[in-house]
Amino acid sequence: MKRITFITLMMLSAVHLYAQHFMAGLNVAPIVTDVQGTDTRDFDNDFVKLGYSFGLFVNRQMDEKNIIQMEINLVQKGAEQLPDSNNNGYFKFRLNYVEVPILLRHHIRFNANNTFYNNFEWELGISGGYLYNYSYTGGNGYNLTFPQGSMNTIDVSVLGGVNYLISPSFYFGVRYSNSLIPVLKHNAIPPQSLNSYSLDFNNGNNLVWAFSLKYIIAGKQDGK
């Protein structure tokens, strides 16, 4: 709790510092996550682990269509496998990160069915994260363990998404992120799992779908 309080205070200080020249706001997102290689039952990514992301962001309008944005988020990722009909095979893997994404938001305009749309964006970026703690709960019949030294504490992820602008200060976004550095080292994943996933380059990686609401709370656009 003390660590989370310290990180939150640092995030608030960052907003106060940058809001004079940047737009600053709050971000909250329920997320669904997985770690490829942890499903030892049918070797797929089910995204049944629910998590969260919340934090602060600052951005700056670069031109009419482009915005550069930086965020500081507390994120709980991980993986989960539901028990089978015999109540075997259950596990839940919780990974708690502090992350700093940097991304480009690009405003788009288009016509569809004779209707003009002016409130969508796409976004692309990269994120750096630090795994500050984790927990694991396993049930009967699950054969994957996480010994000391089996995880990387540094996370680098690529991300992309689409935003819908509800108002000038409020928007909804759907974002996918995929880590480039595996959180779970390959020597901690059973060989049958490593060899059974179709996209084996993703083994051990964090996979995240986020559904976010963002609200501008401070700042102004330079020159606008």
C-alpha positions as CSV (number, residue, x, y, z in Angstrom):
1,M,0.0,0.0,0.0
2,K,2.8,2.4,0.8
3,R,4.4,1.7,-2.6
4,I,1.1,2.4,-4.4
5,T,0.6,5.6,-2.4
6,F,4.1,6.8,-3.3
7,I,3.6,6.1,-7.0
8,T,0.3,7.9,-7.0
9,L,1.8,11.0,-5.4
10,M,4.6,11.0,-8.1
11,M,1.9,10.7,-10.8
12,L,0.0,13.7,-9.3
13,S,3.2,15.7,-9.2
14,A,3.9,15.0,-12.8
15,V,0.4,16.3,-13.8
16,H,0.9,19.5,-11.8
17,L,4.3,20.1,-13.5
18,Y,3.2,19.6,-17.0
19,A,-0.4,20.9,-17.0
20,Q,0.9,24.5,-17.6
21,H,1.7,23.6,-21.2
22,F,0.1,20.3,-21.8
23,M,-3.4,18.7,-21.5
24,A,-3.5,16.4,-18.4
25,G,-6.1,13.9,-17.4
26,L,-7.2,10.7,-15.6
27,N,-7.4,7.2,-17.1
28,V,-9.2,4.2,-15.9
29,A,-9.6,0.9,-17.7
30,P,-10.8,-2.6,-17.0
31,I,-8.6,-5.1,-18.9
32,V,-8.5,-8.7,-20.0
33,T,-5.1,-10.3,-20.1
34,D,-3.2,-13.5,-20.7
35,V,0.4,-14.8,-20.7
36,Q,1.1,-17.1,-23.6
37,G,2.4,-20.5,-22.5
38,T,0.5,-20.7,-19.2
39,D,-2.5,-22.6,-20.6
40,T,-1.4,-26.2,-20.3
41,R,-4.8,-27.7,-21.0
42,D,-5.6,-26.7,-24.5
43,F,-2.7,-24.4,-25.3
44,D,-4.5,-21.2,-26.3
45,N,-5.0,-17.6,-25.1
46,D,-8.4,-17.3,-23.5
47,F,-8.2,-13.8,-22.0
48,V,-10.3,-14.8,-18.9
49,K,-8.1,-13.0,-16.4
50,L,-9.7,-9.7,-15.4
51,G,-7.4,-6.8,-14.4
52,Y,-7.2,-3.1,-14.2
53,S,-5.3,-0.1,-15.4
54,F,-5.5,3.4,-13.8
55,G,-3.3,6.4,-13.9
56,L,-2.7,9.8,-15.3
57,F,-1.7,11.2,-18.7
58,V,-0.3,14.3,-20.3
59,N,-0.5,15.2,-24.0
60,R,0.3,17.9,-26.4
61,Q,-1.3,18.9,-29.7
62,M,1.4,18.7,-32.4
63,D,-0.8,19.9,-35.3
64,E,-4.5,19.7,-36.4
65,K,-4.5,15.9,-36.5
66,N,-1.7,14.6,-34.2
67,I,-1.3,14.4,-30.5
68,I,1.7,13.1,-28.5
69,Q,0.7,11.5,-25.2
70,M,2.6,10.1,-22.2
71,E,0.9,8.1,-19.5
72,I,1.8,6.7,-16.0
73,N,-0.3,3.8,-15.1
74,L,-0.6,1.1,-12.4
75,V,-1.6,-2.1,-14.2
76,Q,-2.5,-5.6,-13.1
77,K,-1.9,-8.1,-15.8
78,G,-1.6,-11.9,-15.6
79,A,-3.3,-15.1,-16.7
80,E,-6.0,-17.4,-15.4
81,Q,-7.2,-20.9,-16.2
82,L,-10.7,-21.9,-15.1
83,P,-11.2,-25.4,-13.5
84,D,-12.5,-28.3,-15.6
85,S,-15.6,-30.3,-14.8
86,N,-13.7,-32.1,-12.1
87,N,-12.6,-28.9,-10.5
88,N,-9.0,-29.5,-11.6
89,G,-6.5,-27.3,-13.4
90,Y,-7.3,-23.9,-11.9
91,F,-4.7,-21.2,-11.5
92,K,-4.5,-17.4,-11.3
93,F,-1.4,-15.4,-12.0
94,R,-1.4,-11.7,-11.0
95,L,1.4,-9.3,-12.3
96,N,1.4,-5.8,-10.9
97,Y,3.2,-3.2,-13.0
98,V,3.9,0.5,-13.1
99,E,4.0,1.5,-16.8
100,V,4.9,4.5,-18.9
101,P,3.4,4.4,-22.4
102,I,4.4,7.0,-25.0
103,L,2.1,7.1,-28.1
104,L,0.9,9.0,-31.1
105,R,-2.8,9.8,-31.4
106,H,-4.0,10.6,-35.0
107,H,-7.4,12.1,-35.6
108,I,-9.3,10.6,-38.5
109,R,-12.3,11.8,-40.6
110,F,-14.4,9.6,-42.9
111,N,-17.7,9.1,-44.6
112,A,-19.9,5.9,-44.2
113,N,-23.4,5.5,-45.5
114,N,-23.6,9.2,-46.3
115,T,-22.7,10.1,-42.8
116,F,-19.6,12.1,-41.9
117,Y,-17.6,10.9,-38.8
118,N,-15.2,13.3,-37.1
119,N,-14.8,11.8,-33.6
120,F,-12.4,8.8,-34.1
121,E,-8.7,8.4,-33.6
122,W,-6.1,5.6,-34.0
123,E,-3.1,5.4,-31.7
124,L,0.2,3.6,-31.8
125,G,3.0,3.6,-29.3
126,I,5.4,1.8,-27.0
127,S,5.4,1.2,-23.3
128,G,8.0,0.5,-20.6
129,G,7.1,-1.2,-17.4
130,Y,8.4,-2.5,-14.1
131,L,7.0,-5.6,-12.3
132,Y,7.0,-4.5,-8.7
133,N,5.2,-7.6,-7.3
134,Y,3.2,-10.7,-8.3
135,S,1.2,-13.5,-6.8
136,Y,0.1,-16.9,-7.9
137,T,-2.7,-19.2,-6.9
138,G,-2.8,-22.8,-8.2
139,G,-5.2,-25.6,-7.9
140,N,-5.2,-29.4,-8.4
141,G,-3.9,-30.7,-11.7
142,Y,-2.0,-27.6,-12.8
143,N,1.7,-28.5,-13.6
144,L,3.3,-25.1,-14.2
145,T,5.3,-23.5,-11.3
146,F,7.1,-20.1,-11.1
147,P,10.4,-20.6,-9.2
148,Q,12.7,-17.8,-8.2
149,G,14.3,-16.2,-11.2
150,S,11.7,-17.4,-13.7
151,M,10.4,-13.9,-14.5
152,N,11.7,-10.7,-16.1
153,T,10.9,-7.6,-14.1
154,I,11.2,-5.2,-17.1
155,D,8.4,-5.1,-19.6
156,V,8.6,-3.4,-23.1
157,S,5.3,-3.6,-25.0
158,V,4.0,-2.3,-28.4
159,L,0.4,-1.0,-28.4
160,G,-2.3,0.1,-30.7
161,G,-5.9,1.1,-30.4
162,V,-8.9,3.2,-31.5
163,N,-10.5,6.1,-29.6
164,Y,-14.0,7.5,-29.7
165,L,-14.1,11.2,-28.7
166,I,-17.3,11.7,-26.7
167,S,-16.5,15.3,-26.0
168,P,-13.5,17.6,-26.1
169,S,-12.5,16.5,-22.6
170,F,-13.8,12.9,-22.5
171,Y,-13.1,9.8,-24.7
172,F,-13.4,6.1,-24.8
173,G,-10.6,3.8,-26.1
174,V,-9.9,0.2,-27.0
175,R,-6.3,-0.7,-26.9
176,Y,-4.2,-3.9,-27.5
177,S,-0.7,-4.3,-26.2
178,N,1.8,-7.1,-26.7
179,S,5.1,-7.4,-24.8
180,L,8.4,-7.7,-26.6
181,I,10.2,-9.1,-23.5
182,P,8.6,-12.2,-22.1
183,V,7.5,-11.8,-18.5
184,L,7.8,-15.6,-18.1
185,K,11.2,-16.9,-19.2
186,H,11.0,-19.8,-21.7
187,N,12.9,-22.2,-19.3
188,A,9.9,-21.9,-16.9
189,I,7.4,-23.0,-19.6
190,P,6.9,-26.7,-20.1
191,P,8.2,-27.9,-23.5
192,Q,4.8,-29.1,-24.6
193,S,3.4,-25.6,-24.1
194,L,6.3,-24.0,-26.0
195,N,5.8,-26.3,-28.9
196,S,2.0,-26.2,-29.0
197,Y,1.1,-22.5,-29.6
198,S,0.8,-21.4,-33.2
199,L,2.5,-18.0,-32.6
200,D,5.5,-19.3,-30.7
201,F,7.4,-16.0,-30.8
202,N,4.8,-14.8,-28.2
203,N,5.6,-17.5,-25.6
204,G,5.9,-15.9,-22.2
205,N,4.6,-12.5,-23.3
206,N,2.0,-10.3,-21.7
207,L,-1.1,-9.9,-23.9
208,V,-3.6,-7.2,-22.9
209,W,-6.9,-5.8,-24.2
210,A,-7.9,-2.5,-22.4
211,F,-11.2,-0.7,-22.5
212,S,-10.4,2.8,-21.1
213,L,-12.2,6.0,-20.2
214,K,-10.0,9.1,-20.2
215,Y,-11.0,12.6,-18.9
216,I,-9.1,15.9,-19.3
217,I,-8.8,17.6,-15.9
218,A,-6.2,20.4,-16.5
219,G,-4.1,22.3,-19.1
220,K,-4.7,24.0,-22.4
221,Q,-3.7,23.5,-26.0
222,D,-0.8,25.8,-27.0
223,G,-1.9,28.2,-29.6
224,K,-5.5,27.0,-29.7
